Amino acid sequence: MRHILRQHDWVLDDWRYADEERAGAAGLIVPWAQLRADPKHWHRSCARLGVRIGHADAVEELAAELPQLQLVAVEFSSTGDGRGYSQGRLLRERLGFSGELRAIGAGVRQDLVFFLARCGFDALELAAGEDPQAARRALTRFDVAYQRGNAQVPLRQQRFP
């Protein structure tokens, strides 16, 4: 079972991905292509539904589905690809998504978790081999920010309002 860093604490994941065989999961996360192909099927068959988007997916296409989704998982395939940060901000600020916004993939590293949280991510699934306690400490490493953000981490102040 995966552990997810959510609101500064580790919790057991009660979601499963569509390609996993795992009993007892309360929710299902399907790839955006599958949800787009047959949304009625997925909404009928799942009480709690989430979607997984890749770095090339246009989040604006999710707008009609967002009210029925409880989770959006954004793939970070590498640490050098910053498109997921933009997708997170768009989902929170422009599209008003208020459900769980989860960062997943090989690019979710402990040295980036503060920046992910500043972009609106409130759940982090660390890459394999990452130190969970170091990731938790990284969320509180800074208490002042120069840029505005959709902060999911507490800040003492914004340097420039």
C-alpha positions as CSV (number, residue, x, y, z in Angstrom):
1,M,0.0,0.0,0.0
2,R,1.3,3.5,-0.9
3,H,1.8,6.1,1.7
4,I,0.7,9.6,0.7
5,L,2.0,12.8,2.3
6,R,-1.2,14.8,2.9
7,Q,-1.3,18.0,5.0
8,H,2.1,17.4,6.6
9,D,1.2,13.8,7.6
10,W,1.6,10.4,6.1
11,V,-1.7,8.6,5.5
12,L,-2.5,5.2,3.9
13,D,-3.8,5.6,0.4
14,D,-7.4,4.6,0.0
15,W,-7.3,5.0,-3.8
16,R,-6.3,2.5,-6.4
17,Y,-5.2,3.1,-10.0
18,A,-7.2,1.5,-12.8
19,D,-4.3,-0.9,-13.7
20,E,-4.0,-2.2,-10.1
21,E,-5.6,-5.2,-8.5
22,R,-6.1,-4.0,-5.0
23,A,-9.0,-4.9,-2.7
24,G,-10.5,-2.5,-0.2
25,A,-9.8,0.8,-2.1
26,A,-12.5,3.4,-1.6
27,G,-11.8,5.2,-4.9
28,L,-10.5,4.6,-8.4
29,I,-8.1,6.7,-10.4
30,V,-8.5,6.3,-14.2
31,P,-6.3,7.8,-17.0
32,W,-7.8,10.8,-18.6
33,A,-8.0,9.1,-22.0
34,Q,-10.2,6.3,-20.5
35,L,-12.5,8.8,-18.7
36,R,-12.8,10.9,-21.8
37,A,-13.8,7.9,-23.9
38,D,-16.7,6.8,-21.7
39,P,-17.4,9.2,-18.8
40,K,-20.9,7.8,-18.0
41,H,-19.5,4.3,-17.5
42,W,-16.9,5.5,-15.0
43,H,-19.3,7.8,-13.1
44,R,-21.8,4.9,-12.8
45,S,-19.3,2.3,-11.7
46,C,-17.4,4.3,-9.1
47,A,-18.6,6.0,-6.0
48,R,-15.3,8.0,-5.7
49,L,-13.6,8.8,-9.0
50,G,-10.3,10.4,-9.7
51,V,-8.4,11.0,-12.9
52,R,-4.7,10.7,-13.8
53,I,-3.3,13.3,-16.3
54,G,0.0,13.3,-18.1
55,H,2.2,16.3,-18.8
56,A,0.9,16.6,-22.3
57,D,-2.8,16.7,-21.3
58,A,-4.7,20.0,-21.5
59,V,-6.3,20.5,-18.1
60,E,-8.9,22.8,-19.6
61,E,-10.4,19.8,-21.2
62,L,-11.2,18.5,-17.7
63,A,-13.4,21.5,-16.8
64,A,-16.7,19.7,-17.4
65,E,-15.7,16.6,-15.4
66,L,-14.1,18.4,-12.4
67,P,-17.4,18.8,-10.3
68,Q,-17.8,15.0,-10.3
69,L,-14.1,14.2,-9.5
70,Q,-12.7,13.9,-6.0
71,L,-9.1,13.6,-7.0
72,V,-6.8,14.7,-9.9
73,A,-3.4,13.0,-10.0
74,V,-0.8,14.9,-12.1
75,E,2.2,12.9,-13.5
76,F,5.7,14.3,-13.0
77,S,7.8,12.0,-15.2
78,S,11.1,13.7,-14.3
79,T,12.4,16.5,-12.1
80,G,13.2,18.6,-15.2
81,D,9.7,18.7,-16.5
82,G,7.8,21.7,-15.0
83,R,4.5,21.3,-16.9
84,G,2.8,19.6,-13.9
85,Y,3.4,22.8,-11.8
86,S,1.4,24.8,-14.3
87,Q,-1.3,22.2,-14.5
88,G,-1.7,22.3,-10.7
89,R,-2.0,26.1,-10.7
90,L,-4.5,26.0,-13.5
91,L,-6.6,23.4,-11.8
92,R,-6.7,25.4,-8.5
93,E,-6.9,29.0,-9.7
94,R,-8.6,29.0,-13.1
95,L,-10.8,25.9,-12.9
96,G,-11.5,26.1,-9.2
97,F,-10.8,22.5,-8.4
98,S,-11.2,21.9,-4.6
99,G,-10.7,18.2,-4.4
100,E,-7.4,16.4,-3.7
101,L,-4.6,17.4,-6.1
102,R,-1.9,14.7,-6.0
103,A,1.6,14.9,-7.5
104,I,2.8,11.4,-8.7
105,G,5.7,9.9,-10.6
106,A,9.5,9.8,-10.7
107,G,9.8,13.6,-10.6
108,V,8.2,13.9,-7.1
109,R,11.3,14.3,-5.0
110,Q,11.7,15.6,-1.5
111,D,13.7,18.7,-2.6
112,L,10.7,19.8,-4.7
113,V,7.8,19.2,-2.4
114,F,7.7,22.8,-1.1
115,F,7.3,24.1,-4.6
116,L,4.6,21.5,-5.4
117,A,2.7,22.6,-2.4
118,R,3.0,26.3,-3.4
119,C,1.4,25.4,-6.7
120,G,-1.7,23.9,-5.0
121,F,-0.8,20.2,-4.6
122,D,-2.1,18.9,-1.2
123,A,-1.1,15.3,-1.6
124,L,2.3,13.9,-2.7
125,E,3.2,10.4,-3.7
126,L,7.0,10.4,-3.5
127,A,9.2,8.7,-6.1
128,A,10.7,5.3,-5.2
129,G,13.7,5.6,-2.9
130,E,12.8,9.1,-1.5
131,D,13.1,9.7,2.2
132,P,9.6,10.3,3.6
133,Q,10.8,12.2,6.7
134,A,13.0,14.5,4.6
135,A,10.1,15.2,2.4
136,R,7.9,16.1,5.4
137,R,10.6,18.5,6.7
138,A,11.0,20.1,3.3
139,L,7.4,21.3,3.4
140,T,8.4,23.7,6.2
141,R,11.9,24.5,5.0
142,F,10.9,28.1,3.9
143,D,8.5,30.4,5.7
144,V,8.7,33.4,3.3
145,A,7.9,33.4,-0.4
146,Y,8.7,36.0,-3.1
147,Q,6.1,34.9,-5.5
148,R,2.4,34.6,-5.1
149,G,1.1,31.1,-5.1
150,N,-1.8,28.8,-4.3
151,A,-0.1,27.8,-1.0
152,Q,-0.9,24.5,0.6
153,V,1.9,25.2,3.1
154,P,1.8,27.8,5.9
155,L,3.9,30.9,5.3
156,R,4.9,33.6,7.7
157,Q,4.5,36.2,5.0
158,Q,4.6,36.8,1.2
159,R,7.6,39.0,0.5
160,F,5.8,41.0,-2.2
161,P,2.0,41.1,-1.8
